[in-house]
Amino acid sequence: MSAPATPRRTSSAPNPAVSSAPPRGSRRTGALDWRVRFAFLSVVWGFSFLFIKVGTGAFAPFQVALGRVFFGALALLAVLLVRREPLPRGRRTWGHLAVAALLLNTAPFALFAYAEQTVTSTLAGICNATSPLWGMALSLVALSEDRPTRRRFAGLGIGFLGVLTVLGAWQGFTGVDTKGTALALLASLCYPIGWIYVRRTLAGTSGSPVAMTGAQLMVSTLQLAAVSALFTSAPAAFPLWPTLAVITLGALGTGAALQMQYGLVTEIGPTTAQMVTYFIPVIATTAGVLVLGEQLHWNTPVGALIVLAGAALTQARPQPAKRG
């Protein structure tokens, strides 16, 4: 998944792909029913962790991340070309986009790819679901408008309990790759840090979500191209399935899916659209077990459900008082 540069006005969304609605006057409804598109997004983003796993079987993690942002950028630039929309302008905007790309694309995509060299795609998908937990904790410090509530604190505690359940803490974390798990959790932490940065620097910037995100992915492509050139060797071959996995991960999961998500946010609102997040670890777990043959112990799905319950509570907002 990829995070857009255009921030929402609410607190950190649990999904790194949830964006603010497009500017007024650009409201559109999709040709397909929103429920069909919602299900499609759940599957695509849930399978992203499988695609990463397959891609790292033939390419270095930096190269997987590079292919992801490159093909994602191409997909969004194609949309901009068809719509004849310009890219953002101004050195200040592009400077902030460079930092946003680092926090929301370059770093987390590379970290997830490195993590999946030693952990299952199932575990990586569940770690991704901890992003709203990190976001809630950080927003209490960095965003004054996000006031702590008992429910949100409870969600944070429940989510942490879920992570311990997934990792089998009562067994002393036996069988868990510490480094890979830490990298996956660090990747999920990058997203809320990036959201906070974007909200502080790019809120109100002119440009559609597609243009801002397309530019962000372009910058991330340059960043990862430079890092890959320094720390990896060019691939000796391009095996069919790993190559297709990376292309699909970028063009479909990071590019086309984001475009579809923008339409959902416009049509049904960000609150409902962001619920796709809670299906991602379910799909990732199912794909990992059925397609990759990854082992599944009882504590993994149980812990994942606890994590999602905690994440949902951290996103809860107090209801406005009714006027008599």
C-alpha positions as CSV (number, residue, x, y, z in Angstrom):
1,M,0.0,0.0,0.0
2,S,1.0,3.5,-0.5
3,A,0.1,6.7,1.4
4,P,-1.1,9.8,-0.4
5,A,0.4,13.2,0.2
6,T,-3.0,14.8,0.7
7,P,-3.9,14.5,4.4
8,R,-7.3,13.9,6.0
9,R,-8.5,16.4,8.5
10,T,-9.4,13.7,11.0
11,S,-6.8,11.8,13.0
12,S,-4.4,9.3,11.4
13,A,-6.3,6.8,9.3
14,P,-5.6,3.2,9.9
15,N,-4.9,2.6,6.3
16,P,-1.9,4.2,4.7
17,A,-3.8,4.4,1.5
18,V,-6.8,6.4,2.8
19,S,-6.8,10.0,1.5
20,S,-8.8,13.1,1.8
21,A,-11.6,13.5,-0.6
22,P,-10.8,15.3,-3.9
23,P,-11.6,19.0,-4.1
24,R,-15.2,20.2,-4.4
25,G,-16.6,20.0,-7.9
26,S,-14.7,16.8,-8.7
27,R,-17.1,14.4,-7.0
28,R,-17.6,11.3,-9.1
29,T,-19.3,7.9,-8.6
30,G,-17.7,4.8,-10.0
31,A,-19.3,2.6,-12.7
32,L,-19.1,-0.4,-10.3
33,D,-21.0,-0.5,-7.1
34,W,-18.9,0.8,-4.2
35,R,-19.2,-2.6,-2.4
36,V,-17.5,-4.3,-5.4
37,R,-14.7,-1.8,-5.4
38,F,-14.4,-2.1,-1.6
39,A,-14.0,-5.9,-1.9
40,F,-11.5,-5.5,-4.7
41,L,-9.4,-3.1,-2.6
42,S,-9.4,-5.5,0.3
43,V,-8.2,-8.3,-1.8
44,V,-5.5,-6.3,-3.7
45,W,-4.1,-4.8,-0.5
46,G,-4.4,-8.1,1.4
47,F,-2.4,-9.8,-1.4
48,S,0.3,-7.1,-1.4
49,F,2.2,-9.0,1.3
50,L,2.1,-12.1,-0.7
51,F,3.4,-10.2,-3.8
52,I,6.3,-8.8,-1.6
53,K,7.1,-12.3,-0.4
54,V,7.2,-13.7,-4.0
55,G,9.2,-10.7,-5.2
56,T,11.9,-11.0,-2.6
57,G,12.5,-14.6,-3.8
58,A,14.3,-13.2,-6.8
59,F,15.1,-9.6,-6.1
60,A,16.8,-7.6,-3.4
61,P,14.4,-5.8,-1.0
62,F,15.4,-2.4,-2.3
63,Q,14.6,-3.6,-5.8
64,V,11.2,-4.9,-4.8
65,A,10.4,-1.5,-3.2
66,L,11.8,0.3,-6.3
67,G,9.6,-1.7,-8.7
68,R,6.6,-1.1,-6.5
69,V,6.9,2.7,-6.5
70,F,8.0,2.9,-10.2
71,F,5.0,0.9,-11.5
72,G,2.7,2.7,-9.1
73,A,3.9,6.1,-10.3
74,L,3.4,5.0,-13.9
75,A,-0.2,4.0,-13.2
76,L,-1.0,7.3,-11.6
77,L,0.8,9.4,-14.2
78,A,-1.2,7.6,-16.9
79,V,-4.4,8.8,-15.1
80,L,-3.0,12.3,-14.9
81,L,-2.2,12.2,-18.6
82,V,-5.7,11.1,-19.5
83,R,-7.3,13.8,-17.3
84,R,-4.7,16.4,-18.4
85,E,-4.0,17.3,-14.8
86,P,-0.6,18.9,-14.0
87,L,1.8,17.8,-11.3
88,P,2.3,20.0,-8.2
89,R,4.4,23.1,-8.5
90,G,6.8,24.9,-6.3
91,R,10.1,23.9,-4.7
92,R,8.6,24.0,-1.2
93,T,5.9,21.6,-2.1
94,W,8.3,19.2,-3.8
95,G,10.6,19.4,-0.8
96,H,7.8,18.4,1.5
97,L,6.8,15.6,-0.9
98,A,10.4,14.3,-0.8
99,V,10.1,13.9,3.0
100,A,6.6,12.4,2.7
101,A,7.9,9.9,0.1
102,L,10.7,8.8,2.4
103,L,8.3,8.3,5.4
104,L,5.3,6.9,3.5
105,N,6.8,4.9,0.7
106,T,10.6,4.5,0.5
107,A,11.3,3.5,4.1
108,P,8.2,1.3,4.9
109,F,8.2,-0.4,1.5
110,A,11.9,-1.3,1.8
111,L,11.4,-2.4,5.5
112,F,8.5,-4.7,4.7
113,A,10.5,-6.2,1.9
114,Y,13.5,-6.8,4.2
115,A,11.1,-8.2,6.9
116,E,9.6,-10.7,4.6
117,Q,12.9,-12.3,3.9
118,T,12.6,-13.9,7.4
119,V,9.0,-13.6,8.5
120,T,5.8,-14.8,6.8
121,S,3.6,-12.6,4.7
122,T,0.8,-13.3,7.2
123,L,2.8,-11.8,10.1
124,A,3.8,-8.8,7.9
125,G,0.2,-8.2,7.1
126,I,-0.8,-8.3,10.8
127,C,2.1,-5.9,11.7
128,N,0.8,-3.5,9.1
129,A,-2.5,-3.4,11.1
130,T,-0.7,-1.9,14.1
131,S,-0.3,1.4,12.2
132,P,-3.4,3.0,13.8
133,L,-2.1,2.0,17.3
134,W,1.2,3.8,16.6
135,G,-0.7,6.7,15.1
136,M,-2.9,7.1,18.2
137,A,0.1,7.0,20.5
138,L,2.0,9.6,18.4
139,S,-1.0,11.9,17.8
140,L,-1.4,12.4,21.5
141,V,2.0,14.0,21.5
142,A,2.2,15.6,18.1
143,L,-1.4,16.6,17.3
144,S,-3.1,18.8,19.8
145,E,-6.5,18.3,18.2
146,D,-6.5,14.6,18.9
147,R,-7.6,14.5,22.5
148,P,-7.1,11.3,24.5
149,T,-10.2,9.4,25.6
150,R,-10.6,6.4,27.8
151,R,-11.9,4.4,24.8
152,R,-8.8,5.3,22.7
153,F,-6.4,4.4,25.6
154,A,-8.3,1.1,26.0
155,G,-7.8,0.5,22.2
156,L,-4.1,1.1,22.5
157,G,-3.8,-1.4,25.4
158,I,-6.0,-4.0,23.6
159,G,-4.0,-3.6,20.4
160,F,-0.7,-4.1,22.3
161,L,-2.2,-7.3,23.9
162,G,-3.1,-8.5,20.4
163,V,0.5,-8.0,19.2
164,L,1.8,-10.1,22.2
165,T,-0.8,-12.8,21.3
166,V,0.3,-12.9,17.7
167,L,4.0,-13.2,18.8
168,G,3.2,-15.9,21.4
169,A,4.6,-13.9,24.3
170,W,3.7,-16.6,26.9
171,Q,6.0,-19.0,25.0
172,G,8.9,-16.6,25.2
173,F,8.4,-15.6,21.5
174,T,9.7,-19.0,20.5
175,G,9.9,-19.4,16.7
176,V,9.5,-15.7,16.0
177,D,12.2,-14.0,14.0
178,T,13.0,-10.9,16.2
179,K,14.7,-8.9,13.5
180,G,12.1,-9.5,10.8
181,T,9.3,-8.7,13.1
182,A,11.0,-5.5,14.4
183,L,11.4,-4.4,10.8
184,A,7.8,-5.0,10.0
185,L,6.6,-3.1,13.1
186,L,9.1,-0.3,12.3
187,A,7.6,-0.1,8.7
188,S,4.1,0.3,10.2
189,L,5.4,3.0,12.5
190,C,6.6,5.0,9.5
191,Y,3.1,5.6,8.3
192,P,1.7,7.6,11.2
193,I,4.9,9.6,11.4
194,G,4.5,10.4,7.7
195,W,0.8,11.3,8.2
196,I,1.7,13.8,11.0
197,Y,4.3,15.4,8.8
198,V,2.0,15.7,5.8
199,R,-0.8,17.2,8.0
200,R,1.7,19.8,9.3
201,T,3.3,20.7,6.0
202,L,1.0,19.9,3.0
203,A,-2.5,20.6,4.4
204,G,-4.3,22.9,2.0
205,T,-1.7,22.5,-0.8
206,S,-3.4,22.8,-4.2
207,G,-3.5,19.8,-6.4
208,S,-5.7,16.7,-6.6
209,P,-4.9,13.6,-4.5
210,V,-3.8,11.7,-7.7
211,A,-1.4,14.5,-8.7
212,M,0.1,14.7,-5.2
213,T,0.4,11.0,-4.8
214,G,1.8,10.5,-8.3
215,A,4.5,13.1,-7.6
216,Q,5.2,11.5,-4.2
217,L,5.8,8.1,-5.9
218,M,8.0,9.7,-8.5
219,V,10.2,11.1,-5.8
220,S,10.2,7.8,-4.0
221,T,11.3,6.1,-7.2
222,L,14.3,8.4,-7.5
223,Q,15.2,7.8,-3.8
224,L,15.0,4.0,-4.1
225,A,16.8,4.0,-7.5
226,A,19.8,5.8,-5.8
227,V,19.8,3.5,-2.8
228,S,19.5,0.4,-5.0
229,A,22.4,1.5,-7.2
230,L,24.5,2.0,-4.1
231,F,23.7,-1.1,-2.1
232,T,22.6,-3.8,-4.6
233,S,23.7,-5.3,-7.9
234,A,21.6,-5.4,-11.0
235,P,19.4,-8.5,-11.2
236,A,21.0,-11.3,-13.2
237,A,17.6,-12.5,-14.4
238,F,13.9,-11.6,-14.3
239,P,12.0,-14.8,-13.4
240,L,8.4,-14.7,-14.5
241,W,6.5,-15.0,-11.2
242,P,8.6,-12.7,-9.1
243,T,8.7,-10.1,-11.9
244,L,4.9,-10.2,-12.3
245,A,4.4,-10.0,-8.6
246,V,6.4,-6.8,-8.4
247,I,4.7,-5.3,-11.4
248,T,1.3,-6.2,-10.0
249,L,2.2,-4.9,-6.5
250,G,3.1,-1.5,-8.1
251,A,0.7,-0.9,-10.9
252,L,-2.4,-2.5,-9.3
253,G,-1.8,-2.4,-5.5
254,T,0.1,0.9,-5.3
255,G,-1.3,2.8,-8.4
256,A,-4.7,1.7,-9.7
257,A,-6.0,0.7,-6.2
258,L,-5.2,4.2,-4.9
259,Q,-7.2,5.8,-7.7
260,M,-10.1,3.5,-6.9
261,Q,-9.8,4.4,-3.2
262,Y,-10.0,8.1,-4.0
263,G,-13.4,7.4,-5.7
264,L,-14.6,5.5,-2.6
265,V,-13.6,8.3,-0.2
266,T,-15.6,10.7,-2.4
267,E,-18.6,8.5,-2.8
268,I,-19.0,7.0,0.7
269,G,-16.8,9.1,2.9
270,P,-13.4,8.5,4.5
271,T,-14.9,6.8,7.6
272,T,-16.5,3.9,5.7
273,A,-13.7,3.8,3.1
274,Q,-11.0,3.3,5.7
275,M,-12.8,0.2,7.0
276,V,-11.0,-1.7,4.2
277,T,-8.0,-1.7,6.6
278,Y,-9.7,-4.2,8.8
279,F,-10.0,-6.7,6.0
280,I,-6.3,-6.5,4.9
281,P,-4.8,-8.8,7.6
282,V,-7.6,-11.3,7.1
283,I,-6.9,-11.5,3.3
284,A,-3.1,-11.5,3.9
285,T,-3.4,-14.4,6.3
286,T,-5.7,-16.4,4.0
287,A,-3.4,-15.8,1.0
288,G,-0.3,-16.7,2.9
289,V,-1.8,-20.0,4.1
290,L,-3.6,-21.1,0.9
291,V,-1.1,-19.8,-1.7
292,L,2.2,-19.9,0.0
293,G,1.5,-22.7,2.4
294,E,2.5,-20.7,5.5
295,Q,1.8,-22.3,8.8
296,L,-1.0,-20.9,10.9
297,H,-1.3,-21.4,14.7
298,W,-4.3,-20.4,16.7
299,N,-2.7,-17.4,18.3
300,T,-2.1,-15.7,14.9
301,P,-5.8,-15.2,13.9
302,V,-6.9,-14.6,17.5
303,G,-4.2,-12.0,18.0
304,A,-5.0,-10.4,14.7
305,L,-8.6,-10.0,15.7
306,I,-7.5,-8.4,19.0
307,V,-5.2,-6.0,17.2
308,L,-8.0,-5.0,14.8
309,A,-10.4,-4.5,17.8
310,G,-7.9,-2.2,19.5
311,A,-7.2,-0.3,16.2
312,A,-10.9,0.3,15.8
313,L,-11.2,1.7,19.3
314,T,-8.3,4.1,18.7
315,Q,-10.1,5.5,15.7
316,A,-13.4,6.1,17.6
317,R,-14.5,9.7,18.0
318,P,-16.7,11.0,20.8
319,Q,-20.2,11.8,19.6
320,P,-21.2,15.5,19.5
321,A,-23.5,16.5,22.3
322,K,-27.1,16.8,21.3
323,R,-28.7,20.1,21.7
324,G,-31.9,20.2,23.6
